[in-house]
Structures are given as C-alpha cells and as structure tokens.
C-alpha cells in the first residue's frame, strides 16, 4: 500500500466547507488561528497545508466566507513558523499577472525552501472576479484552462530563464526579467476533471485535485489512474489528491448526530447565494436541484464516522491510488488535535 499524504485545508475564511449556523463551523480567519493549527499539524506529522483563495463570500446569517485572508501573504508567514510541513498557496489566475506572481512565489520559496508549492486556480467563479473588473466575458467558463496553461508556462519560464518573451492568445510579455529565482522549480497543484482540465494537469502539474460529492474510493482511483496514464504520455508523473470534510467522533452514532446538527442549522440564505452564483457557469446548472445534504456541505466530499471509520476510508483511498487527502474540519482548532491523536495512528497507509 502506498503511503498516503495527509494535509489540511487552512482556516483562511469565515467558515469551513459547511454552510451552517453556529460556532463551529464558523471561525474567524485570524493569523492566530492559522498559526496555531499550522504548528499543530506540523508537529503532529501531517504532510501539507493548503490555503484557498477567496475574494467574496455568500453572506447569510453566518457571513459565510465573507472574510478571507490572502493566501500567499498568509502562507509565507506560516512557512516561517513551521519546520517540515509543505506549504501550498493558491493563486486565482485572473487576479494577479504571472510576472508579479513569479516574484511573489520566489519570495515565499526563499522563506519556505522546497516546502513551498503553488496551487494554480483556473477560476470558474464569475461572482468573485466581475466585482473587480477582472471578468471579460463568459467564454472564460470554457477557455479558462487555456488561459491557465499560458499563465503557468510564463511562470515556469520566469523561474528558470534570464529574460522571457511570450506572445500568446491571452498574455504578451517582452524582455521580462524576474529575480531572484527559486532554487528549484516549485511544485504545482491544479484541479479539475473536464477533458480540458485533465489535459492541462497532465502536462503542467505535479499534483491534481480530483473528486465530486459522491465518488467512491474506486471511482476516485479510476480518475487517478487516467491522469497518471495521460501524464505518462508526456514522460511525467502527476499524483492525485482529494478534498474531504471530516466529521468524526468516538463512535459512528455520535458522528451522525454531529452531521445532523449541521443539517438542522443550515444557513439557507448563504446556501441560496452559493447556488445562485454557482449557476452562472452553465456547466453547473444542476446545482439548482441539489439535495440539502449536498448543499450544506458545498458539494465537497465528506466522511462521517468513528475514528476507525475515518481511518478505514483513508486507507481505501490509498489502496485505489489516491496519493493524498486534504482534510477540512468543522472546528479546525479542536478537530485537528482530535484527528492527529485518534485517527492518524489507525491509518495503515501511514505506517
């Protein structure tokens, strides 16, 4: 069994990947909280931390994701107060020119060393980018991976070449210089399962996020295998990761009670706004017919159960070729410690 990597989705926003009232799951995205859970994860032996990029939230009684820390700034600081854990900062390609991001990443790499990784987000959410005047037209829903491909090509060249000229469909740069450069090419994380996304990640990424709401471990394994095969055609290796919200307790029954508590306290206004803006993308029109269990958990896969149930599920993912799991918790401060103490020792694919 391949050793599976375990990481954590950082508490960079007001709220976890659960749209429900109460505290938790609503936590203020402060530096103090992020530092505390980052050091806990580092000392507890987790493999990576990932900060999402978010520019506008969904309101409601909870103000879900209305407040968000900036990923690169935050993760540079996290890198300075941790020792071993990998640091993944996200960039939405519509928001920062590649030449600017190249220097930001080189700075973060200088702080973190080869622990620093860049998560390139093609970005489907018109709602976030239009408010800043960064959405040209709705064709971007279809061509965003072409855009991200040019973006990442420029990034890699600026990290490795003295001067760069580029004349593409979306970017034009002339005699562009970016120093200092990272000591080696930072690893890249991307996401997406459309044909265009799979082609993009197979050529450009080191890790690919995969997964939909109700995928089984076997289904995820099939996608991971497809990406590996596509990458091999380019003489590359791309490992697959998945995102997972964990609702755990000493017993399955107690965990189910926790889950039901979130469903009973859904923030209906925030959920309605999330559904509305998700529907801007015609590929996501089915969001309007999703059941409450799916919308409360933002269409993100989740596992509910005892410590052993959680560990068994992670092992099943490893057995099917998934290389890593990025964990989200309802309450990052208490759940991180709980997971490290009670679940990680039971995960056979870590031993």
N, C-alpha and C positions, 0 to 999 in steps of 0.2 A: 504494500500500500504506500503510495506517495505521501510524503509529509505535507499536510495542508497548511497553508499560511493563514493566520488569523489576524485580522485588523479591526479597526474601529472607525466608524463614521463619526467625525468630531461634532460636538455640540456647538456649531457655528451659527445656528439660527434659533429664533424663539420658538421652540417646539421640536419634537422628534419627528419621526416618519409616521406619526399617528396624529390624526386631526380630532382631538378630543379635549374636552374641558377638564380643568383640574391641574394640580401641580404635584407630581408629574402627570402628564408628559410635558407640560410647558416649563421650560427652563430659560432664564435669561442668558443670552450668549455672551458671557463675560470672559475676559482673559483669565481671571482667577479660576473659573470652572474648567476652561480648556487646558490650562496649565496643570491643574490637579489631576484630571483624568488622563492627560497625556503621560504624565510621570507615572501614574498608576499602571497604565498599560505597558510602558517601557520596563518598569521594574518587575511587572508580572509576566514578562516574556512574550507579549504579543509582537507581531511582525511589522505591522504598518498602521499608520494613521492617515485618514483621508479627510480633507476639508472641502466641502462642496462650495460652489459659487452660486450665490443667490442675490438678486437685485430688487426683488419686490415680493411681498408675501400675499396672503389670501384673506387677511382681516378676520372678521368674525369676533365673537366674544374673546377668543384666545389670542387674537392678533397673530395668527399662525404664520410664521416665517417673515413677519413684517420687519423684524430687527435681525440683521445678519452682519457678521464680521467678514472682512475681506480676506480671502483665502491665502494669498501669497504673503501678505503682511503677517497674518497670524502664524502661518506655518514656519516662517523664518524664525519667529520668536520661539515657537515650540521646539524647533531644531536646536536652538541654543540652550534649552533647559532639559534636553533628553540626551541619552548616550548611544543607544543601539537601534532603536526602532526606526523604520523607514518613514519618511515624511512625504506625503503626497499632497501637493497644492493644485487646485483646479483653476483653469482659465476658460472663460467663455470667449470664443474666438471673435465674436462680434464686438467685444468691448475694449480690447487692447491690441494695438498694432503689433505684428510679430517682432519687429525690431525693438520695440520697447520691452516686450515680454522676454526677449532673448537676454537682455541685460538684467531684468528682474530675476530671472531664473539663475543666471550666472552668480548673482549676488547671494541668492539663497543657497546655491550649491557651495559657495565659499564658506557659508556658515555651517551647513549640514554635512558636507562631503558627499560621498556617493550614496548616502541615505536619501538624498533628495530626488524626488520623482515628480514629473509633470503630468497632470490629468487634463487632456485636451477635450473640451466640451464643444461639440458642434453647435448645440443650442437650438432647440425647437421652439422655445417659449417666446413668442412674439410679444406677449404681455410685458415681459421684463425689458426687452430691448427697444420697443417702439417708444416707450416713455422717455428714452434718452436720445431719440432721433437716430437710432442705430439699426433700424429695420427698413430696408429699401423697398422690398415687395415680397409677396407671398411665394414667389418662386424659390425663396430660400428654404422653404419646407422640403423641397425636392433636391436642391443642389447643395445643401449645407455640407455634405461630406466632400464634395469637390472643393469647396471653399476651405474646409479644414485641411485638406490634402495640400493645397498650396501654402497655407499658413505653416503647417508643420515642416514642409520642405524648406521654407525660408528659415525657420527656427534652426533646424539641424545644420544648414549651411552657415548661418551666422555663428553657431557654436564651434564650427570646425574650420572655416575659411577666413582669410585675412580681409578680403573685400568681396562683396556679393552684388551681382546684377541679377535682376529677376524681372521678366516681362510675361505675366500670366493673365488669365482672364479676370482675376479679382485683385491682384496685387502687382504693383510695379515699384521696384526699388532700384536705385542707381548708385553704384560705388558705395554701398552701405558697409560701415565698419562697426563692429561691436566687440569691445574689450572691457574687462578681461573675459576670457572664455573659461567655461568649466573644465576641470582637469580631464574629464572624460564625458562622453555624450550621456546626458541624463536619460534614464529610462522613461518610457512614455506609456501612459494608461489612456485608453479610449473606451467608448461604449457604443452599443447599437447592434441590431440584429437584422436590419434590412439588407438586401443584396449590396447596396452601395456602401453601407457601414462595414459589412464583413470584408469586402474588397479593401476598403481603407485600412482597417485594423490589421489585416493580414500583411500589408505592405509597410505600415508605418509604426505600429505599436509593439510594445513588449508584453503588455497585459491588456486584456479585453474584458469589460464587464458585460455579462450576459444574464438573461433571466427575465421571465414575466411572472405574473402573480401566482399562477397555479402550476408552474413547472415542477415535475418530479425530478429527483436526482438523476434518473435515467434520461429524461428529456434534456436536462442541462448537459449531461455527458455527451449527448449526440451533437449539440451545438458546439461544445468544446472541441470535440473530435473534428468537426467540419472546419473550424477555424484553424486548428493545428495542421490539417491537410492543406488548406489554402496557403498558409504561411510557408509550409514546406516547399511549395511550388516556387517560392521566392528565396529559398535557402535560408529561411528564418524560423525562429521559434516564438510563438505567441502563447502565453499562458492565460487561461480563463479564470476570472473571478466572478463572484456573485454577491449581491447585496441581500442581507437578511435581517429583519427585525426579530429580536428575541424577547419573548415573554415567558419568563421562567419562574419556577417555584420548586420547593422540595418535592411536590407531587404533581401529577398531571391535573388532578382535580383542582388544586389550588391555582395552578396556572390558568385554567379555563375560567375561573372566577375573575382573575385579573383581566383577561381578554374581554369578558362580558362587561366589565366595568367601563372599559373604553367604548364599547359599542353603545352602552346605555347613556354615555355622556358625549356623544358625537357633537362636534361644533357644526351644526347644519349650515350656518351662513358661510363659514370658511370652506366647507366642502362644496357648497354651491358655486363659490367663486373659483375654486380649483377646477371644478368640472367645466365651468364656462370658458376659462382661458385655455384649458386643455383641448377644448373643442375647436379652437382656432385652426389647429392643424387637422386637415381633412383626414389624415391617416389615423386620427384619434377620435373620430366621431362616435365610436362605440362607447366612449367614456360616459355619454349621457344615459346609458342604460345599465350601468354597473350596479351591482347589489351593495347594500350598506357595508357588509364586511370588507368588500374591496375598497370602497371609497374612504372608509375610516382609516385604512392603512395605506392610502395613497397609491394603490396598485403595486405596492412593494411586497415581495415575498416575505412571509413571516412564519415563525415556528412557535408553537405554544406547547409547553410541556415541562416535565420534571428535568432536573439536571441530566439524568441519564438519557431521557428522550432527546434533549438538545444535542448531547454528545453523539448519540447514535446517528442523528440526521447529518451532522458534520462529517462523520466517518463515511456515510453513504455517498455524500458529495465527493469525497476524496476517492472512493472506490470507482466512481464514474468519471474520473479525470478532471474534476474541477480543482484548480490549483490553490484557490484561496477564497475566503469568505470575509466580506466587510460587514461588521456587525453594527446594528443600530439598537439602542435600548430606550425604553420609555423614560427611565431616570438614569442618566449617564453616570452620575456620581456614585449611587449605591449599586446599580446593576453591574457596572464594570468590575467592582471589587467582588461581587457575588459570582460573576462568571469566571473570573480568574481563580477564585478559591474552590468553587464547586463543580464547574463544568470542564475546564481545561485539563485537570488530572484524569478525567474519564475519556478524553478523546484519544482513541488508539492511534489515529493517523498523525498524532503529535509525538508519539513515544518511540 
